[in-house]
Amino acid sequence: MNITLSPEQMELIEAQLAQGQFSSPSEVITKALQTLAQTQQKYREWVEELRFSIEEAEAELSRGEGIPLEAVCEQLQEKFRKAREVQE
C-alpha cells in the first residue's frame, strides 16, 4: 500500500523523529495507529458504560426511585455556590 502524506503530516512525523522518541517514520505511524485503535476502543467502552447507566436509570425511574428535576437543579446550584465560596 502506498500512502501520500501531506506536508503537514510529514512535518508532524519529522518533529517526532527530531525528538528522538522514534527511529523511523514507520514507527511514528505505527504508534499513531495504535493510539487511534486504543482511543476507539476506549470510546466504545465509554458508550457501552453510558448505555448501561441509562438503562439502569430508566429502570430506577420506572420503579419510582427518581429525583424530581427541580430537586436535582437545586442540589447542583448549591454545589456550585459552595464551590464558588471555596474559590473566593
C-alpha positions as CSV (number, residue, x, y, z in Angstrom):
1,M,0.0,0.0,0.0
2,N,1.3,3.4,-1.0
3,I,0.3,6.4,1.0
4,T,0.9,10.1,0.1
5,L,1.3,12.3,3.1
6,S,0.5,16.0,3.2
7,P,3.3,18.5,4.1
8,E,1.7,19.0,7.5
9,Q,1.7,15.2,8.1
10,M,5.3,15.0,7.1
11,E,6.2,17.9,9.5
12,L,4.5,16.0,12.3
13,I,6.4,12.9,11.6
14,E,9.7,14.8,11.3
15,A,9.0,16.6,14.6
16,Q,8.6,13.2,16.3
17,L,11.8,11.9,14.8
18,A,13.6,15.0,15.9
19,Q,12.6,14.5,19.4
20,G,14.4,11.1,19.3
21,Q,11.5,9.0,20.5
22,F,11.2,7.1,17.2
23,S,13.8,5.9,14.8
24,S,11.8,5.8,11.7
25,P,8.7,7.3,10.1
26,S,7.2,3.8,10.1
27,E,7.5,3.7,13.9
28,V,5.7,7.0,14.2
29,I,2.9,5.9,12.0
30,T,2.6,2.5,13.9
31,K,2.3,4.3,17.2
32,A,-0.2,6.8,15.8
33,L,-2.4,3.9,14.5
34,Q,-2.1,2.0,17.9
35,T,-3.1,5.2,19.7
36,L,-6.1,5.6,17.3
37,A,-7.1,2.0,18.0
38,Q,-6.9,2.5,21.7
39,T,-8.9,5.7,21.5
40,Q,-11.6,4.0,19.5
41,Q,-11.7,1.1,22.0
42,K,-12.0,3.5,25.0
43,Y,-14.8,5.3,23.1
44,R,-16.7,2.0,22.5
45,E,-16.3,1.1,26.2
46,W,-17.5,4.6,27.3
47,V,-20.6,4.3,25.0
48,E,-21.3,0.8,26.5
49,E,-21.0,2.1,30.0
50,L,-23.2,5.1,29.2
51,R,-25.8,2.8,27.6
52,F,-25.8,0.6,30.8
53,S,-26.1,3.7,33.0
54,I,-29.0,5.0,31.0
55,E,-30.8,1.6,31.2
56,E,-30.1,1.5,34.9
57,A,-31.5,5.0,35.4
58,E,-34.6,4.1,33.3
59,A,-35.2,1.1,35.5
60,E,-34.9,3.2,38.6
61,L,-37.3,5.7,37.3
62,S,-39.8,3.0,36.4
63,R,-39.6,1.8,40.0
64,G,-40.3,5.3,41.2
65,E,-36.8,5.8,42.6
66,G,-36.1,9.0,40.6
67,I,-35.4,12.5,42.0
68,P,-37.6,15.4,40.7
69,L,-35.8,17.6,38.2
70,E,-36.3,20.7,40.5
71,A,-34.6,18.9,43.4
72,V,-31.6,18.0,41.1
73,C,-31.3,21.6,39.9
74,E,-31.4,22.9,43.5
75,Q,-28.7,20.4,44.5
76,L,-26.5,21.4,41.6
77,Q,-26.9,25.1,42.3
78,E,-26.0,24.5,45.9
79,K,-22.8,22.6,44.9
80,F,-21.8,25.4,42.5
81,R,-22.5,28.0,45.2
82,K,-20.3,26.1,47.7
83,A,-17.5,25.7,45.1
84,R,-17.5,29.4,44.4
85,E,-17.3,30.2,48.1
86,V,-14.3,27.9,48.4
87,Q,-12.5,29.7,45.5
88,E,-13.1,33.1,46.9
